[in-house]
Amino acid sequence: LHENRDDVTALNCKIVCLVQNGSFKEALNVMNTHSKVLGSEVVFEKAYCEYRLNRVESALKTIESAPEQTDKLKELYGQVLYRLERYDDCKSVYTDLIRNSQDEYEEERKTNLAAVVASMSQWEKAPLEDLGLPESTYELCYNAACALIGQGQLTEALNKLRQAEELCRVSLADDSDVTEEDIESELAVIHSQMAYVMQLQGRTDEALQLYNQVIKLKPSDVGLLAVTANNIITINKDQNVFDSKKKVKLTNAEGVEYKLAKKQLQAIDLNKALLAMYTNQADQCRKLSSSLQSQNPGHPRPVLIQVAQLCREKQHSRAIELLQQFSDQHPESASGIKLTMAQLYLVQGHVTKACDVLRSIEEFRHKSGMISALVTMYSHEEDIDSAIDIFKQAIEHYQSEQPGSAAHLALVREAANFKLKYGRKKEAISDLEQLWKQNTNDIHTLAQLISAYSLVDTDKAKSLSKHLPSADTMAFNVDVDELENSHGATYVRKKAAKVTGENLPQEQGLGEIKKKKKKKKGKLPKNCDPKATPDLERWLPMRERSYYRGKKKGKKKEQIGKGTQGATAGASAEL
């Protein structure tokens, strides 16, 4: 190159050497400097250097601008698309590569395709597609388990992870150079995923133990460390905050942002903000949540964290303003926000405002839980008309969408019972008629309907009463004595006692005389003379009695303890 700085062969050799040494930046500088001479010969090397320098967008442009898409460029294209989370395009690339190539890298391509399917299942909730991939290696088995986790099949996923662990141990045990520490290090990602499944199953103690084992191994994969530490923080929640503050440092390692998916990074940042709130770092919490909101303007969780922090500071009005602002700006994500707003109104005692907010949520408007909550709150406020209006709107909705369904009839039944409970019999008539028409054998509903009509139309009530069953058909084989003596009876008729020879009644005049209980005489105090007249002032304190003359003066008590030591003892001895 000193003799001919534009020697293409020499430049290619230099670029390859720099790439092999990991000097990707220098290699890229050489290619950019001699781009005219090298032309399209080093497209792959350039794209690869950009990919390794985490310039993924630039790598994508370089690959797409290549005059010819070679197999090695397609391999790199698949990796770039995976990093950009364009999973559909990535799956197409790897499917095409597997179909049209036969070499020693086929297993690696299948592993990459399985990873793409797992990512689509976890991050995009795409349904699983059977691509006929084998599970002969622990990497393929691990990716299959991740795909099952995305579908919520946790038990099957855990079994698959145990299978992957066994395959990993068997495959590494054949290599004499691999130590037990190397095997445990390789198994760390499997163990961390097993712990995640256990955490989702509610087995947090077992999950925490596995997570801590992974942390103690200190794996070189910063992405694995960050995810494991984040999951430990989620288990700790607002407890064991000191441990969480230590673990959160692992999520800040260099290069983490290039190892994890966007949703994983977002979850870590949300947990950092929550940890700041739990540790009373209000400013830090606001800073992190504001940053998250600017990155994801339509995501409700950063706003909810800010609201939670404001509630901790007793600023409920400001929190409601923030929720209202987000709801107006992003109506598509407003359902959860409005539920939170209603909860804050209830905390402040504004029940009617809470009801207004709940009624504005179209998504839940006709759900049974929402109807029940609104009716309960309106009843608490004694606003019976609004509660009946809720029933009316819900019944109209089910009448048009699901007429005659179980949900529709249950709602009509509840509306009728509610109106009867609050004395609205006239309004309950239409509901009761609808119920009776659905089931004319329902005597209870018919009785309610007759009772309601008796206040409005007696003739109608009489005509309906003809449908009631006769007294003969309603007579049941009931043992009255058994019913009266049953548990819970308010009146129990005592049975007559059997008359025996010993208990025969005596002749008149010779009956037993009932013994009268003698009253016990009250006890008198000691030294009491019953003949003497009691002192009328005996209940008053001595000082307040008329005959009290005070203590006699003039007599001095013997002064004990005066004089020299032993004087008193000596005087008594002389006596």
ROGUMI-917584 format. One record per residue (C-alpha): residue number from 0; residue in three letters; x, y, z. Coordinates in pm, whole numbers, plus 50000, padded with zeros to 5 digits. Example, Ala and Ser with C-alpha at 12.3 -4.5 7.8 and 13.67 -1.06 7.14 Angstrom:
> nr:rest:px:py:pz
> 0:ALA:51230:49550:50780
> 1:SER:51367:49894:50714
This chain:
> nr:rest:px:py:pz
> 0:LEU:50000:50000:50000
> 1:HIS:50301:50233:50043
> 2:GLU:50391:50170:49681
> 3:ASN:50033:50172:49551
> 4:ARG:49777:50299:49797
> 5:ASP:49489:50203:49566
> 6:ASP:49588:49837:49530
> 7:VAL:49250:49662:49556
> 8:THR:49390:49325:49664
> 9:ALA:49601:49483:49936
> 10:LEU:49308:49692:50057
> 11:ASN:49088:49382:50073
> 12:CYS:49353:49199:50277
> 13:LYS:49386:49493:50515
> 14:ILE:49008:49516:50564
> 15:VAL:48982:49142:50636
> 16:CYS:49267:49164:50889
> 17:LEU:49108:49459:51067
> 18:VAL:48773:49276:51083
> 19:GLN:48940:48964:51221
> 20:ASN:49107:49175:51491
> 21:GLY:48774:49338:51582
> 22:SER:48888:49682:51455
> 23:PHE:48558:49749:51283
> 24:LYS:48582:50125:51298
> 25:GLU:48924:50133:51131
> 26:ALA:48809:49885:50868
> 27:LEU:48507:50105:50794
> 28:ASN:48734:50412:50763
> 29:VAL:48950:50228:50506
> 30:MET:48643:50131:50300
> 31:ASN:48501:50485:50311
> 32:THR:48836:50638:50216
> 33:HIS:48884:50405:49916
> 34:SER:48518:50368:49820
> 35:LYS:48577:50468:49457
> 36:VAL:48846:50207:49408
> 37:LEU:48676:49927:49600
> 38:GLY:48327:49990:49464
> 39:SER:48076:49716:49544
> 40:GLU:48337:49451:49617
> 41:VAL:48327:49518:49993
> 42:VAL:47952:49570:50042
> 43:PHE:47928:49274:50277
> 44:GLU:48232:49381:50481
> 45:LYS:48101:49736:50508
> 46:ALA:47754:49625:50617
> 47:TYR:47905:49378:50866
> 48:CYS:48125:49648:51025
> 49:GLU:47826:49881:51055
> 50:TYR:47624:49601:51212
> 51:ARG:47897:49525:51466
> 52:LEU:47926:49896:51549
> 53:ASN:47549:49896:51621
> 54:ARG:47477:50120:51324
> 55:VAL:47193:49893:51223
> 56:GLU:47004:50141:51006
> 57:SER:47320:50217:50806
> 58:ALA:47385:49844:50765
> 59:LEU:47032:49798:50629
> 60:LYS:47083:50074:50369
> 61:THR:47417:49926:50265
> 62:ILE:47268:49579:50214
> 63:GLU:46964:49707:50024
> 64:SER:47188:49915:49795
> 65:ALA:47399:49612:49694
> 66:PRO:47374:49526:49321
> 67:GLU:47341:49154:49399
> 68:GLN:47199:48977:49705
> 69:THR:47442:48696:49778
> 70:ASP:47377:48424:50038
> 71:LYS:47612:48582:50291
> 72:LEU:47443:48918:50243
> 73:LYS:47105:48750:50301
> 74:GLU:47239:48596:50623
> 75:LEU:47347:48939:50744
> 76:TYR:47020:49090:50620
> 77:GLY:46830:48849:50842
> 78:GLN:47038:48949:51148
> 79:VAL:46983:49320:51076
> 80:LEU:46607:49276:51037
> 81:TYR:46597:49082:51367
> 82:ARG:46776:49366:51548
> 83:LEU:46531:49614:51396
> 84:GLU:46244:49392:51520
> 85:ARG:46104:49349:51169
> 86:TYR:46018:48989:51245
> 87:ASP:45787:48914:50949
> 88:ASP:46053:49019:50696
> 89:CYS:46319:48836:50894
> 90:LYS:46116:48514:50893
> 91:SER:46077:48534:50515
> 92:VAL:46453:48576:50469
> 93:TYR:46545:48276:50686
> 94:THR:46271:48058:50535
> 95:ASP:46409:48133:50190
> 96:LEU:46767:48063:50301
> 97:ILE:46677:47727:50456
> 98:ARG:46484:47625:50146
> 99:ASN:46754:47721:49895
> 100:SER:47080:47631:50067
> 101:GLN:47242:47309:50186
> 102:ASP:47562:47342:50388
> 103:GLU:47698:47292:50739
> 104:TYR:47521:47609:50867
> 105:GLU:47169:47476:50821
> 106:GLU:47125:47411:51194
> 107:GLU:47226:47768:51281
> 108:ARG:46972:47904:51032
> 109:LYS:46696:47692:51185
> 110:THR:46796:47815:51531
> 111:ASN:46772:48175:51410
> 112:LEU:46433:48108:51253
> 113:ALA:46311:47954:51580
> 114:ALA:46431:48268:51762
> 115:VAL:46231:48484:51521
> 116:VAL:45915:48276:51582
> 117:ALA:45970:48304:51960
> 118:SER:46008:48683:51938
> 119:MET:45691:48714:51731
> 120:SER:45506:48508:51992
> 121:GLN:45640:48709:52288
> 122:TRP:45646:49066:52161
> 123:GLU:45375:49067:51893
> 124:LYS:45151:48796:52044
> 125:ALA:45139:48628:51702
> 126:PRO:44985:48277:51694
> 127:LEU:45232:47991:51671
> 128:GLU:45298:47860:51321
> 129:ASP:45428:47508:51270
> 130:LEU:45732:47546:51048
> 131:GLY:45850:47191:51101
> 132:LEU:46158:47294:51300
> 133:PRO:46331:47015:51494
> 134:GLU:46416:47028:51866
> 135:SER:46734:46827:51843
> 136:THR:46961:47089:52005
> 137:TYR:46924:47283:52328
> 138:GLU:46914:47612:52138
> 139:LEU:46618:47496:51926
> 140:CYS:46446:47353:52233
> 141:TYR:46502:47678:52426
> 142:ASN:46351:47888:52145
> 143:ALA:46049:47654:52127
> 144:ALA:45999:47708:52503
> 145:CYS:46012:48087:52459
> 146:ALA:45745:48064:52189
> 147:LEU:45522:47868:52430
> 148:ILE:45572:48135:52698
> 149:GLY:45445:48396:52455
> 150:GLN:45127:48189:52411
> 151:GLY:45079:48156:52787
> 152:GLN:45144:47780:52790
> 153:LEU:45363:47798:53099
> 154:THR:45360:47432:53211
> 155:GLU:45456:47310:52863
> 156:ALA:45723:47581:52839
> 157:LEU:45878:47475:53171
> 158:ASN:45894:47112:53058
> 159:LYS:46058:47223:52734
> 160:LEU:46316:47428:52924
> 161:ARG:46403:47127:53141
> 162:GLN:46448:46929:52819
> 163:ALA:46677:47204:52685
> 164:GLU:46881:47193:53007
> 165:GLU:46930:46817:52973
> 166:LEU:47032:46848:52606
> 167:CYS:47281:47122:52698
> 168:ARG:47445:46911:52969
> 169:VAL:47470:46608:52739
> 170:SER:47616:46805:52447
> 171:LEU:47876:46984:52661
> 172:ALA:47971:46678:52867
> 173:ASP:48129:46518:52559
> 174:ASP:48385:46800:52537
> 175:SER:48674:46731:52774
> 176:ASP:48787:47095:52769
> 177:VAL:48455:47220:52911
> 178:THR:48448:47258:53291
> 179:GLU:48145:47246:53520
> 180:GLU:48163:47625:53551
> 181:ASP:48144:47657:53173
> 182:ILE:47836:47434:53167
> 183:GLU:47665:47639:53441
> 184:SER:47751:47958:53254
> 185:GLU:47596:47816:52936
> 186:LEU:47288:47707:53131
> 187:ALA:47241:48054:53289
> 188:VAL:47006:48178:53016
> 189:ILE:46792:47862:53046
> 190:HIS:46779:47890:53427
> 191:SER:46681:48258:53406
> 192:GLN:46397:48173:53169
> 193:MET:46284:47889:53399
> 194:ALA:46276:48136:53687
> 195:TYR:46067:48373:53474
> 196:VAL:45810:48099:53409
> 197:MET:45798:48017:53783
> 198:GLN:45746:48386:53857
> 199:LEU:45452:48397:53615
> 200:GLN:45311:48089:53789
> 201:GLY:45329:48266:54126
> 202:ARG:45619:48055:54258
> 203:THR:45820:48362:54350
> 204:ASP:46044:48202:54615
> 205:GLU:46172:47936:54373
> 206:ALA:46208:48198:54100
> 207:LEU:46408:48430:54327
> 208:GLN:46644:48149:54423
> 209:LEU:46716:48068:54055
> 210:TYR:46760:48436:53966
> 211:ASN:47016:48483:54243
> 212:GLN:47207:48175:54123
> 213:VAL:47234:48332:53778
> 214:ILE:47352:48665:53924
> 215:LYS:47624:48489:54131
> 216:LEU:47767:48329:53815
> 217:LYS:47834:48679:53675
> 218:PRO:47768:48585:53311
> 219:SER:47936:48789:53038
> 220:ASP:47603:48855:52864
> 221:VAL:47498:49201:52986
> 222:GLY:47150:49151:52843
> 223:LEU:47094:48837:53052
> 224:LEU:47220:49013:53366
> 225:ALA:46995:49313:53304
> 226:VAL:46681:49103:53252
> 227:THR:46753:48885:53555
> 228:ALA:46818:49187:53779
> 229:ASN:46502:49358:53654
> 230:ASN:46292:49050:53734
> 231:ILE:46435:49038:54088
> 232:ILE:46333:49403:54132
> 233:THR:45976:49318:54023
> 234:ILE:45960:49044:54287
> 235:ASN:46093:49277:54559
> 236:LYS:45840:49551:54470
> 237:ASP:45833:49799:54761
> 238:GLN:46011:49553:54993
> 239:ASN:46385:49489:55019
> 240:VAL:46454:49822:54850
> 241:PHE:46826:49814:54936
> 242:ASP:46871:49493:54732
> 243:SER:46672:49646:54444
> 244:LYS:46897:49953:54439
> 245:LYS:47200:49725:54403
> 246:LYS:47036:49519:54129
> 247:VAL:46927:49822:53928
> 248:LYS:47294:49903:53861
> 249:LEU:47319:49585:53653
> 250:THR:47053:49720:53417
> 251:ASN:47273:50023:53340
> 252:ALA:47565:49823:53195
> 253:GLU:47721:49942:52870
> 254:GLY:47571:49787:52558
> 255:VAL:47246:49671:52722
> 256:GLU:47039:49877:52478
> 257:TYR:47179:49672:52186
> 258:LYS:47108:49335:52347
> 259:LEU:46743:49368:52439
> 260:ALA:46415:49428:52260
> 261:LYS:46244:49767:52286
> 262:LYS:45969:49631:52512
> 263:GLN:46229:49485:52748
> 264:LEU:46411:49819:52771
> 265:GLN:46081:49997:52826
> 266:ALA:45989:49759:53110
> 267:ILE:46330:49816:53276
> 268:ASP:46287:50196:53257
> 269:LEU:45936:50173:53404
> 270:ASN:46068:49967:53695
> 271:LYS:46345:50221:53754
> 272:ALA:46083:50494:53783
> 273:LEU:45875:50283:54023
> 274:LEU:46183:50206:54234
> 275:ALA:46258:50579:54254
> 276:MET:45902:50635:54377
> 277:TYR:45930:50360:54641
> 278:THR:46260:50504:54765
> 279:ASN:46103:50854:54797
> 280:GLN:46315:51001:54516
> 281:ALA:46033:51216:54383
> 282:ASP:46243:51426:54143
> 283:GLN:46414:51119:53997
> 284:CYS:46076:50948:53954
> 285:ARG:45931:51248:53772
> 286:LYS:46239:51275:53550
> 287:LEU:46231:50908:53447
> 288:SER:45855:50897:53389
> 289:SER:45864:51221:53185
> 290:SER:46144:51076:52971
> 291:LEU:45941:50760:52914
> 292:GLN:45635:50963:52822
> 293:SER:45831:51163:52564
> 294:GLN:45959:50836:52410
> 295:ASN:45611:50675:52412
> 296:PRO:45352:50956:52408
> 297:GLY:45055:50720:52377
> 298:HIS:45163:50474:52649
> 299:PRO:44956:50516:52968
> 300:ARG:45202:50367:53220
> 301:PRO:45443:50665:53246
> 302:VAL:45142:50887:53320
> 303:LEU:45013:50642:53581
> 304:ILE:45353:50648:53755
> 305:GLN:45346:51028:53765
> 306:VAL:44991:51014:53905
> 307:ALA:45098:50761:54171
> 308:GLN:45380:50993:54276
> 309:LEU:45140:51289:54299
> 310:CYS:44902:51081:54512
> 311:ARG:45186:50996:54750
> 312:GLU:45233:51373:54783
> 313:LYS:44855:51415:54848
> 314:GLN:44811:51614:54525
> 315:HIS:44495:51435:54408
> 316:SER:44354:51731:54214
> 317:ARG:44675:51770:54013
> 318:ALA:44676:51393:53948
> 319:ILE:44319:51408:53811
> 320:GLU:44414:51700:53584
> 321:LEU:44706:51497:53444
> 322:LEU:44482:51198:53379
> 323:GLN:44217:51414:53210
> 324:GLN:44481:51574:52988
> 325:PHE:44614:51235:52873
> 326:SER:44261:51105:52819
> 327:ASP:44176:51399:52592
> 328:GLN:44499:51364:52391
> 329:HIS:44491:50985:52356
> 330:PRO:44128:50862:52358
> 331:GLU:44237:50521:52221
> 332:SER:44427:50448:52546
> 333:ALA:44186:50623:52781
> 334:SER:44002:50323:52932
> 335:GLY:44254:50240:53205
> 336:ILE:44323:50608:53264
> 337:LYS:43954:50683:53324
> 338:LEU:43924:50393:53568
> 339:THR:44210:50543:53767
> 340:MET:44045:50885:53750
> 341:ALA:43719:50741:53887
> 342:GLN:43912:50578:54171
> 343:LEU:44069:50912:54266
> 344:TYR:43728:51080:54263
> 345:LEU:43600:50810:54500
> 346:VAL:43898:50868:54731
> 347:GLN:43798:51234:54747
> 348:GLY:43434:51142:54810
> 349:HIS:43303:51269:54473
> 350:VAL:43086:50966:54391
> 351:THR:42873:51135:54124
> 352:LYS:43182:51258:53936
> 353:ALA:43325:50906:53951
> 354:CYS:43001:50774:53799
> 355:ASP:43016:51031:53518
> 356:VAL:43372:50923:53433
> 357:LEU:43280:50554:53434
> 358:ARG:42980:50614:53208
> 359:SER:43208:50783:52955
> 360:ILE:43411:50461:52901
> 361:GLU:43247:50316:52590
> 362:GLU:43455:49999:52601
> 363:PHE:43314:49888:52938
> 364:ARG:42980:50066:52926
> 365:HIS:42760:49756:52901
> 366:LYS:42980:49513:53093
> 367:SER:42809:49348:53389
> 368:GLY:43083:49463:53629
> 369:MET:43048:49825:53519
> 370:ILE:42666:49813:53545
> 371:SER:42689:49665:53895
> 372:ALA:42942:49928:54009
> 373:LEU:42738:50219:53873
> 374:VAL:42409:50094:54022
> 375:THR:42579:50043:54360
> 376:MET:42727:50394:54361
> 377:TYR:42406:50561:54250
> 378:SER:42216:50368:54519
> 379:HIS:42467:50491:54776
> 380:GLU:42395:50847:54663
> 381:GLU:42019:50771:54672
> 382:ASP:41995:50859:54303
> 383:ILE:41755:50579:54210
> 384:ASP:41649:50740:53879
> 385:SER:42009:50734:53748
> 386:ALA:42050:50372:53859
> 387:ILE:41732:50274:53673
> 388:ASP:41859:50464:53368
> 389:ILE:42177:50250:53375
> 390:PHE:41963:49936:53370
> 391:LYS:41748:50077:53089
> 392:GLN:42045:50154:52860
> 393:ALA:42206:49817:52926
> 394:ILE:41881:49626:52855
> 395:GLU:41832:49819:52530
> 396:HIS:42188:49728:52425
> 397:TYR:42140:49356:52494
> 398:GLN:41793:49367:52336
> 399:SER:41951:49478:52007
> 400:GLU:42275:49276:52027
> 401:GLN:42190:48956:52219
> 402:PRO:41811:48930:52259
> 403:GLY:41696:48646:52480
> 404:SER:42049:48556:52590
> 405:ALA:42127:48452:52947
> 406:ALA:42305:48784:53010
> 407:HIS:42005:48978:52875
> 408:LEU:41749:48794:53091
> 409:ALA:41973:48815:53401
> 410:LEU:41994:49189:53352
> 411:VAL:41616:49222:53317
> 412:ARG:41571:49015:53635
> 413:GLU:41813:49239:53829
> 414:ALA:41643:49553:53699
> 415:ALA:41300:49423:53808
> 416:ASN:41425:49325:54154
> 417:PHE:41595:49664:54195
> 418:LYS:41276:49853:54105
> 419:LEU:41066:49640:54339
> 420:LYS:41317:49690:54619
> 421:TYR:41285:50067:54594
> 422:GLY:40905:50066:54553
> 423:ARG:40897:50129:54178
> 424:LYS:40641:49857:54104
> 425:LYS:40483:50043:53811
> 426:GLU:40822:50068:53637
> 427:ALA:40895:49702:53708
> 428:ILE:40586:49579:53520
> 429:SER:40746:49577:53171
> 430:ASP:41051:49387:53298
> 431:LEU:40838:49132:53483
> 432:GLU:40613:49080:53179
> 433:GLN:40918:49016:52962
> 434:LEU:41051:48762:53210
> 435:TRP:40717:48585:53245
> 436:LYS:40674:48557:52868
> 437:GLN:41013:48385:52849
> 438:ASN:40903:48133:53113
> 439:THR:40529:48111:53185
> 440:ASN:40591:47842:53447
> 441:ASP:40779:48087:53669
> 442:ILE:40528:48130:53955
> 443:HIS:40755:48368:54149
> 444:THR:40772:48615:53860
> 445:LEU:40397:48583:53803
> 446:ALA:40330:48663:54170
> 447:GLN:40553:48971:54147
> 448:LEU:40374:49081:53830
> 449:ILE:40028:49043:53991
> 450:SER:40149:49241:54294
> 451:ALA:40275:49521:54068
> 452:TYR:39955:49529:53858
> 453:SER:39739:49545:54172
> 454:LEU:39851:49907:54217
> 455:VAL:39786:50006:53856
> 456:ASP:39525:49783:53697
> 457:THR:39323:49556:53927
> 458:ASP:39138:49393:53637
> 459:LYS:39470:49295:53480
> 460:ALA:39588:49161:53813
> 461:LYS:39273:48947:53845
> 462:SER:39309:48808:53493
> 463:LEU:39672:48719:53559
> 464:SER:39583:48555:53888
> 465:LYS:39392:48293:53689
> 466:HIS:39730:48162:53572
> 467:LEU:39831:48084:53927
> 468:PRO:39814:47714:54013
> 469:SER:39523:47589:54227
> 470:ALA:39559:47528:54599
> 471:ASP:39540:47151:54540
> 472:THR:39836:47151:54303
> 473:MET:40035:47367:54542
> 474:ALA:39968:47139:54842
> 475:PHE:40277:46946:54930
> 476:ASN:40320:46649:55161
> 477:VAL:40456:46849:55451
> 478:ASP:40486:46719:55806
> 479:VAL:40384:47022:56012
> 480:ASP:40531:46886:56337
> 481:GLU:40863:46816:56170
> 482:LEU:40861:47160:56009
> 483:GLU:40791:47336:56341
> 484:ASN:41063:47142:56521
> 485:SER:41316:47195:56242
> 486:HIS:41628:47403:56287
> 487:GLY:41554:47773:56250
> 488:ALA:41180:47755:56332
> 489:THR:41066:48066:56520
> 490:TYR:40795:47878:56716
> 491:VAL:40824:47526:56851
> 492:ARG:40514:47354:56986
> 493:LYS:40594:47153:57297
> 494:LYS:40475:46798:57292
> 495:ALA:40255:46677:57586
> 496:ALA:40448:46463:57833
> 497:LYS:40346:46103:57867
> 498:VAL:40146:46024:58184
> 499:THR:40294:45744:58393
> 500:GLY:40188:45585:58717
> 501:GLU:40438:45779:58919
> 502:ASN:40338:46110:58771
> 503:LEU:39958:46077:58812
> 504:PRO:39786:46405:58916
> 505:GLN:39687:46415:59282
> 506:GLU:39331:46456:59398
> 507:GLN:39187:46803:59423
> 508:GLY:39279:46965:59750
> 509:LEU:39573:46732:59806
> 510:GLY:39797:46889:59544
> 511:GLU:40155:46981:59618
> 512:ILE:40199:47323:59776
> 513:LYS:40462:47534:59602
> 514:LYS:40742:47624:59836
> 515:LYS:40809:47994:59873
> 516:LYS:41168:48102:59877
> 517:LYS:41270:48265:60201
> 518:LYS:41430:48604:60180
> 519:LYS:41770:48613:60339
> 520:LYS:41824:48876:60609
> 521:GLY:42086:49134:60529
> 522:LYS:42412:49107:60720
> 523:LEU:42484:49378:60980
> 524:PRO:42831:49526:61024
> 525:LYS:43050:49409:61311
> 526:ASN:43003:49571:61658
> 527:CYS:42660:49696:61555
> 528:ASP:42395:49742:61822
> 529:PRO:42057:49677:61653
> 530:LYS:41871:49859:61934
> 531:ALA:42070:50181:61899
> 532:THR:41951:50456:61663
> 533:PRO:42190:50479:61363
> 534:ASP:42385:50798:61303
> 535:LEU:42207:50998:61032
> 536:GLU:42533:51167:60931
> 537:ARG:42727:50841:60898
> 538:TRP:42755:50879:60519
> 539:LEU:42928:51221:60542
> 540:PRO:43304:51262:60576
> 541:MET:43411:51317:60940
> 542:ARG:43509:51679:60877
> 543:GLU:43160:51766:60745
> 544:ARG:42965:51618:61040
> 545:SER:42796:51861:61279
> 546:TYR:42960:51716:61589
> 547:TYR:43316:51723:61457
> 548:ARG:43541:51941:61678
> 549:GLY:43876:51886:61519
> 550:LYS:44189:51715:61654
> 551:LYS:44304:51790:62008
> 552:LYS:44616:52006:62031
> 553:GLY:44889:52032:62294
> 554:LYS:45016:51672:62298
> 555:LYS:45345:51634:62123
> 556:LYS:45431:51306:61970
> 557:GLU:45754:51147:62058
> 558:GLN:46014:51279:61819
> 559:ILE:46182:50979:61668
> 560:GLY:46517:51012:61499
> 561:LYS:46615:51338:61667
> 562:GLY:46943:51381:61853
> 563:THR:47257:51172:61832
> 564:GLN:47263:50824:61692
> 565:GLY:47133:50573:61949
> 566:ALA:46980:50833:62179
> 567:THR:46629:50693:62147
> 568:ALA:46744:50337:62194
> 569:GLY:46935:50438:62505
> 570:ALA:46636:50619:62657
> 571:SER:46408:50321:62606
> 572:ALA:46671:50097:62765
> 573:GLU:46680:50317:63076
> 574:LEU:46306:50292:63106
